[in-house]
Amino acid sequence: MKPFEYYLRENQVKKQSVDKNLAKSLVEQALRRLDYVSKVEIDESNRDFVLEDYYEVMRTLADAVLALNGYKSYSHEASIAFLGRYKEFSPSLIENFDRIRRLRHGSRYYGERTSVSDAKSAKELAKIIVPKLRKILKL
């Protein structure tokens, strides 16, 4: 994964004013999605959707962190890369988050199927990442 500064240079992230209202809205949306998806039993029929939902929870919370830091991301990769600025996010944790991004991207845009195991991995990763993001967001 490229460093966050790369995405700034490539105009895939814009510096802007801190937007607490956007951050609050994003957090509310992410937590509603998390509440919904956490009740779903993962199986062959929903594995792609469950993976996507857990990914979106994590990415939306990452975007809330960016909003509180005065950034607007136009790249999912940039949103993930930004988390490298926090000690709570090791390179391996960021790589795992990016792996889920790539799986979601393949499923969403190329019709690639994910596995039940992939969806369960996304769920387990969310159990690690969501509390870290909530701590950063002071929730």
C-alpha positions in Angstrom: 0.0 0.0 0.0 1.3 3.4 -0.9 1.7 6.0 1.8 -1.1 8.6 2.4 1.1 11.4 1.1 1.1 9.7 -2.4 -2.7 10.1 -2.5 -2.4 13.7 -1.5 0.1 14.4 -4.3 -2.1 12.5 -6.8 -5.2 14.6 -5.8 -7.0 11.5 -4.6 -7.4 13.3 -1.2 -8.2 16.9 -0.7 -7.4 19.0 2.4 -10.5 20.8 3.7 -11.9 22.2 6.9 -12.6 19.8 9.7 -16.1 18.5 9.2 -17.6 17.3 12.5 -21.1 17.0 11.1 -20.0 14.8 8.2 -18.0 12.7 10.7 -21.0 12.3 12.9 -23.2 11.3 10.0 -20.7 8.8 8.7 -20.3 7.2 12.2 -24.1 6.9 12.6 -24.4 5.3 9.1 -21.5 2.9 9.8 -22.9 1.8 13.2 -26.4 1.2 11.7 -24.8 -1.0 9.0 -22.8 -2.8 11.6 -25.9 -3.5 13.7 -27.6 -4.9 10.6 -24.8 -7.1 9.3 -23.8 -8.5 12.7 -27.2 -10.2 12.8 -26.8 -11.9 9.5 -25.7 -15.6 9.4 -23.0 -15.9 6.8 -23.7 -18.5 4.1 -23.1 -19.2 0.4 -26.0 -17.0 -0.6 -24.9 -13.8 1.1 -21.2 -14.1 1.5 -20.4 -11.3 -1.1 -22.9 -8.9 0.6 -21.7 -9.6 4.1 -18.1 -9.0 3.1 -19.0 -5.8 1.4 -21.0 -4.6 4.4 -18.2 -5.3 6.9 -15.8 -3.5 4.6 -18.1 -0.5 4.2 -18.5 -0.3 8.0 -14.7 -0.1 8.4 -14.2 2.3 5.4 -17.0 4.6 6.4 -15.5 4.9 9.9 -12.1 5.6 8.3 -13.6 8.3 6.3 -15.1 9.8 9.5 -11.5 9.9 10.9 -10.4 11.7 7.7 -13.2 14.3 8.1 -12.2 15.0 11.6 -8.7 15.6 10.4 -9.7 17.9 7.6 -9.5 15.6 4.6 -11.9 14.3 2.0 -10.8 11.1 0.3 -11.8 10.1 -3.3 -10.0 6.8 -3.0 -10.7 3.8 -0.8 -7.0 3.1 -0.7 -6.3 6.5 0.6 -8.8 6.1 3.4 -7.0 2.9 4.5 -3.5 4.4 4.1 -4.4 7.3 6.4 -4.8 4.9 9.3 -1.1 4.2 9.1 -0.7 7.5 10.9 -2.1 5.9 14.1 -0.1 3.6 16.3 -3.1 1.4 16.7 -2.8 0.4 13.1 0.2 -1.9 12.3 1.3 -2.5 8.7 -0.1 -6.0 8.9 -3.5 -4.7 10.1 -3.6 -2.2 7.2 -2.6 -4.9 4.8 -5.5 -7.1 6.0 -7.9 -4.2 5.6 -6.6 -3.6 2.1 -7.0 -7.3 1.3 -10.7 -7.1 2.2 -10.9 -4.0 0.0 -9.4 -5.9 -3.0 -11.9 -8.8 -2.4 -14.8 -6.3 -2.3 -13.5 -4.6 -5.4 -13.3 -7.8 -7.3 -16.7 -8.9 -6.3 -18.4 -5.5 -6.9 -16.8 -4.6 -10.2 -15.7 -7.8 -11.8 -18.3 -10.3 -10.6 -15.7 -12.4 -8.7 -17.2 -14.5 -5.9 -15.9 -14.3 -2.4 -16.0 -17.3 -0.1 -17.7 -17.8 3.2 -14.3 -17.9 4.7 -13.5 -14.4 3.2 -16.7 -13.0 4.6 -15.9 -14.5 8.0 -12.4 -13.0 7.8 -14.0 -9.6 7.1 -16.2 -10.0 10.1 -13.2 -10.9 12.4 -11.2 -8.0 11.0 -14.1 -5.6 11.7 -14.1 -6.9 15.3 -10.5 -5.6 15.6 -10.7 -2.5 13.5 -14.0 -1.0 14.5 -13.1 -0.6 18.2 -9.8 1.0 17.2 -11.6 3.5 15.0 -14.2 4.2 17.7 -11.4 4.9 20.1 -9.8 7.3 17.6 -13.2 9.0 17.0 -13.7 9.1 20.8 -17.0 7.1 20.7 
